[in-house]
Amino acid sequence: MKIVGVTSCSTGIAHTYMAAEGIKKAAKKLGYKSKIETQGSIGTEDKLSEKDIADADLIIISSDVSIAGKERFDGLDKVYKTGSEPFIVDADNTLKSAFESIEEH
């Protein structure tokens, strides 16, 4: 399984990177590969390619603000959207909820 995602917060500092780290750790615990794009105060890091998005089993948008390039995910049924806090507070259970949510589609 491969998880990709985008994280961003209103100031683009702490929560952006904390949410990204939470997703990565939770994915690793489950034996999944992950790549998380951060849109922070220093710009976009680890930008997702079209191939990254196409190959993903789950796409997570963990953001408190509108993300740049959101049209890349239009029409995809494997996208889970949430704020940054759930992946900071309880990434393991939030990731499980994300998988359950896309399975319902």
Secondary structure, DSSP 8 states (H G I E B T S, - for coil): -EEEEEEE-SSSSHHHHHHHHHHHHHHHHTT-EEEEEEEETTEEES---HHHHHH-SEEEEEESS--TTGGGGTT-TTEEEE-SHHHHH-HHHHHHHHHHHHHT-
